[in-house]
Amino acid sequence: MTRDEMLQRLEQMLDAALAAEAVPAGLAEDTSDLDADRACDSYALWSAMTALVQEVRLQGRAFQELNHTLEAQTEKALAELRAVWTDRERHLQRDAERRSRREILGSLVDLRDRLGRGLLTARGRLEAMQSAKPAGWLARWLQKPRADEDEALAAVMRGYELGIERLDQTLEEFHAREIRCAGEIFDPRRMNAIESEATDAYPEGTVLEVYRSGYEWNGEVFRPAQVKVARARRNENE
């Protein structure tokens, strides 16, 4: 007896044994539309199961590769997000440091202006006192007190000079430098003309006097200088 004959007899025996049983719940009562002539043997069933298992394995590999791809893309996106955040934090930190240094630099420049004005005042007072020459017995009586006052003013001036010298060193450490103006040609990018004077002694546009010093910081104008500029005479009345 061949294999096909054995399978056919087995199918007949199973059909005879299950003929009197009721149709299981969930199945249609009428099964006449099924193809009764289609042969179903163990080889075909095994082939179908093998193909199904292979398909499940392929789908599993595909899902595994998709999972790895998603993990790699997620890590890449997180790394890019961290880089952007780090760069943003670094940029904000640089801006904060620059604003702080700018505020400190402004305070130092203002302090230097105050010390400079104090030095000029003390120097002018000393020159005025030295130019005054009392005569007679009054001069002899006032000689010693005036000498003491001259020494005090000289000490004050020395203090101003030392303070200005130290501030200049600090400004240099901040990469800030004073804009040269006196005797230079007026530069509107770095100077503000507060006043002009008609004169033939200097070429037109020459800076005659500096009212407030200007400063440059890191190659940029931090504060423009306020100056008086020479202009040519237009008529004899000027």
Buried (B, 14 or more C-beta within 10 A) or exposed (E): EEEEEEBBEEEEEEEEEEEEEEEEEEEEEEEEEEEEEEEEBEEEEEEEEEEEEEEEEEEEEEEEEEEEEEEEEEEEEEEEEEEEEEEEEEEEEEEEEEEEBEEEBBEBBEBBBEBBEBBEBBBEBBEEEEEEEEEEEEEEEEEEEBEEBBEEBEEBBEBBBEBBEEBBEBBEEBEBBBBBBEEBEBBEEBBBBBEBBEBEEBEBBBBBBBEBBBBBBEEEBBBBBBBBBBBEEEEEEE
